[in-house]
Amino acid sequence: MGGSVSLSGEVLHILWMNGGLSCDGESVALTAAAQPSIEDIVLGSLPGLPTVALHWPFFDAASGPDGGPDSFIEWFHRADRGELDPFILVVEGSVPNEANKPEGYWSGFGNDPRTGQPITTTEWLDRLAPRATAILAVGTCATYGGIHAMAGNPTGAMGVPDYLGWDWRSKADLPIVCVPGCPTHPDNLSETILYLLYQMAGQAPPIPLDEALRPRWLFEVTVHNGCDRAAYYDQSEFASAYDAPTCLVKVGCWGQVVRCNVAKRGWINGVGGCPNVGGICIACTMPGFPDKFMPFMEQATPVTADAGPGDSVNSMVRTLRGFTVRKHRAPVPTQ
């Protein structure tokens, strides 16, 4: 099975590198995951999971003082020396172009013990990518460049697939797996980690990805498909301000074209989701965000003739629904 490894009781390490350009939003989001929670994964609460050692700046039970044998950054040096196998490399934050300036560096992660100088994000990727069993890019910055890849940004930031190559494969023949979002959905992230762990244990088929390297089952439909306001669109009832309960497409919502499940899944424990609570979809799970989807907060996605029924049809539908509602209205109880 592609992507499975022989664990035979070995510990599977997860190295979480947040040394790219980011706000740590994905790390914060993961603390809110519930299906499964990160605690469920680390503690082995789910059947069939391999033993996991998570080395994450937000939580690492196996870290000692800096400079000691179990310091946090030492786990990355061990992986570089080939002493950790297998391991998943999680990358949070966009990858800057360290070759576009005469001196200095844009971002680093720990210091090189031989020189005392910072190790750049790109150098870590160069060192660890050939040894990784899988690479998971989390958040839109790491997947497609995100905010830092906007036009005019001097860092030349890009996503992990842009840096390593969209056809890159790990030594286990796995492509880069991308879980975009700004930030990413907590449960989408934990569910993808869970899938990869089961795949590596030989208990799941190769992870199905779409053309943008996103898990297909999480990103195969649009925000509009799961939106609580979708019926208002069908009836041409559009909001002209953000305090209205109707469809937000005319005030800038990109939900009809954006692939994301947040409206259907909710944000935490099934509650929330941008358009469900009055926020327009700004396309944060899409390649090219944000430049290709600006400006926000105004009519950015005009309703087209082929996007849905016309006004005359919708007027007729509303009228017919009114007849049905009146005909089948429950009788008013008598005293």
TALINPE-V531415 format. One line per field, one symbol per residue. phi: phi as a letter, one per 30 degrees, with the letter a starting at -180 (. if undefined). psi: psi as a letter, one per 20 degrees, with the letter a starting at -180 (. if undefined). burial: 1 if it has 24 or more other ideal C-beta (glycine too) atoms within 12 Angstrom, else 0. Layout:
phi = ???
psi = ???
burial = ???
This chain:
phi = .eidbddhiddcccccccdddacidddddddcdbbcdddedddidcdidddccccbedaadcccddjddcdedddddddddiccacacccccjdcdcdccadaibdabbicdddcicecdeddddddcedcddabccciddddbjiedcdejdddidadeddddjdcdbddcicddccbdkbdddeddddddeddddddddicbdeddbddciceddcbdbdeeecddcddddechccdcbdccdddcddcjdcedcccacddddicbhicjjeddcjcddcidccejdcedbcdchadcbddcdcdlededddddddddddeddddcdddddcd
psi = ppiqqogliqpoqooookiaorjkhhggghiiqimrqhhhghikiqqiqrppopnphipoijpaqpirhkqghhhhhghhijioorqpopppqroroijkqhraqgqrnrqohhijqqprghhgghghghiqhqpoppqhghgjgbhijqpipiikqrrghhghpijqqrijkprpppnrqmrqpghgghhgggghghghjjjqrpppqaijkqpgihkirrhhhjpijhhhghjknpqirijqiapjhijjpjhhipoqjhhghrgpkjpbpfhhjjpqpjkijqpipigijqqrkanhnqprhjirqrggghggghghhgggghhjppqpqq.
burial = 00111010001111111111110111111101111111011100010011011111110101100000000111111111000111111111111111000000111111000000001111111011101111111111111111111100001111111111000111010111111111111111111111111111100101101001111001101111111111011111111000000111111111111111111111100000111100111111111111001001000110100001000000000000000000000000000
